Amino acid sequence: MKTLTLVRHAKSSWKDNSLSDRERPLNNRGERDAPVMGKRITDAGIRPSLLVSSPAVRAWTTAKIVAKELGYPLEFLQRDDGLYLASLDSLLDVVASQEAGFNNIMLFGHNPGLTDFANYLSPGLTNNLPTAGVVSVEFDREDWLLYERPPTDLIFYDYPKKVSTQEH
């Protein structure tokens, strides 16, 4: 069994318009939401063996914060240029390039590609994966070649503003 978790970067800042899109940092809400989502991922029992992030500052920062919450060694965190503003096809290519020995991978990236990928993996799931949103699916494959969509089981879908039914 393989587990693939998609994480959209947390809310970013548009304050400094001298920064390129890749350089935009998280804003205060993003800095608050990322560790909360990292804790929810941990509480859901998701234990990725590989974390791969877009090199954009907002995605990389989100990945580092979530990795810390998961107890994942920051020195093993990887960047992949193919995740920066990636389309569904590019995301499939990045996933396909991962070693089959990894059984649980987490990707950090951007919309609209991540929403498209989430719906590809779990049809009809959402019309928008919110910032800091997380989708995790499980499927029975030996490799990461998902060009022909495998049957998947949705094991986790959450985002910062989602109201948990378990809190009441």
C-alpha positions in Angstrom: 0.0 0.0 0.0 1.1 3.5 -0.8 0.0 6.8 0.9 0.2 10.1 -0.9 -0.5 13.3 1.0 -1.0 16.7 -0.7 -0.5 19.9 1.4 -1.2 23.3 -0.1 1.1 25.9 1.3 -0.3 28.0 4.2 -1.6 31.6 3.6 1.0 33.8 2.1 1.6 37.5 2.3 1.1 40.0 -0.6 2.4 42.9 1.4 5.8 43.4 -0.3 5.1 43.7 -4.0 8.8 44.0 -4.7 9.1 40.3 -4.0 8.8 37.8 -6.8 6.0 35.2 -6.6 8.6 32.5 -5.5 9.8 34.8 -2.6 6.5 35.5 -1.0 6.5 34.5 2.7 3.7 33.2 4.9 1.5 35.8 6.5 0.5 35.7 10.2 -2.5 33.4 9.5 -0.2 31.1 7.5 2.3 31.0 10.4 -0.6 30.0 12.8 -2.3 27.5 10.5 0.8 25.5 9.4 1.6 24.0 12.8 -2.1 23.4 13.5 -2.3 21.3 10.3 0.9 19.6 11.2 -0.5 18.5 14.5 -3.8 17.3 12.8 -1.7 15.3 10.3 0.2 13.7 13.2 -3.1 13.1 15.1 -4.5 11.3 12.0 -1.6 8.9 12.1 0.0 9.9 8.8 3.7 9.3 8.9 5.4 10.2 5.7 8.8 8.7 4.9 9.5 11.5 2.3 8.5 15.1 2.2 9.0 17.0 -1.0 8.2 20.7 -1.4 8.0 23.4 -4.1 11.0 25.7 -3.7 8.7 28.7 -3.3 9.3 30.3 0.1 5.6 29.9 1.2 5.6 26.2 0.3 9.1 25.5 1.7 8.2 27.3 5.0 5.0 25.4 5.3 6.9 22.1 4.7 9.5 23.0 7.4 6.8 23.8 9.9 4.7 20.7 9.2 7.9 18.5 9.2 8.8 19.9 12.7 5.3 18.9 14.0 5.7 15.4 12.5 9.1 15.0 14.0 10.5 14.6 10.5 14.3 15.5 10.2 14.5 18.9 8.3 17.8 17.8 6.6 15.8 15.1 4.7 13.2 17.6 3.4 13.5 17.9 -0.4 12.8 20.6 -2.9 11.6 19.9 -6.4 11.2 22.6 -9.0 8.6 20.5 -10.7 6.2 21.3 -7.8 6.3 25.1 -8.3 2.9 26.1 -9.7 2.6 22.6 -11.1 -0.2 21.3 -13.3 -1.8 17.9 -12.8 0.5 16.4 -15.4 3.6 17.9 -13.7 2.4 16.6 -10.3 2.0 13.1 -11.8 5.5 13.4 -13.2 7.0 14.4 -9.9 5.2 11.6 -8.1 6.2 9.1 -10.8 9.9 10.0 -10.3 9.9 9.0 -6.6 11.6 5.7 -5.6 9.2 2.8 -5.2 10.8 2.0 -1.8 9.0 5.0 -0.3 5.5 4.0 0.8 4.3 7.3 2.3 5.0 10.6 0.5 3.9 14.1 1.3 4.0 16.9 -1.3 3.8 20.6 -0.6 2.6 22.8 -3.5 0.2 25.2 -5.0 -3.2 25.7 -6.5 -4.8 25.1 -9.0 -2.7 22.0 -9.5 -3.2 20.6 -6.0 -7.0 20.9 -6.2 -6.9 19.2 -9.6 -4.6 16.4 -8.2 -6.9 16.0 -5.2 -9.9 15.6 -7.4 -8.0 13.2 -9.7 -7.1 11.0 -6.7 -10.5 11.4 -5.0 -13.1 12.5 -7.7 -15.5 15.2 -6.7 -13.6 15.9 -3.4 -13.4 19.7 -3.5 -13.7 22.7 -5.8 -10.9 24.4 -4.0 -8.2 23.0 -1.7 -7.8 25.8 0.8 -4.5 27.2 2.0 -2.9 24.8 4.4 -5.4 22.2 3.2 -4.4 18.5 3.4 -5.6 15.5 1.3 -4.3 12.0 1.9 -5.2 8.9 0.0 -4.1 5.3 0.1 -3.9 3.0 -2.8 -2.6 -0.5 -3.6 0.5 -0.1 -6.0 4.1 -1.1 -6.0 5.3 2.1 -7.7 4.3 5.7 -7.9 3.1 5.6 -11.5 -0.4 7.2 -11.3 -1.0 8.2 -14.9 -3.8 5.7 -15.0 -5.7 6.6 -11.8 -5.6 3.7 -9.3 -8.6 3.1 -7.0 -7.9 5.1 -3.9 -9.3 5.4 -0.4 -9.5 8.9 1.1 -8.0 8.7 4.5 -7.7 12.3 5.5 -9.1 15.6 4.2 -8.8 18.7 6.4 -8.1 22.4 6.3 -7.7 25.1 9.0 -11.3 26.4 8.9 -12.9 22.9 8.8 -15.1 22.4 11.8 -14.3 19.0 13.4 -17.3 17.0 14.5 -15.2 15.5 17.2 -14.7 18.8 19.1 -18.2 18.8 20.5 
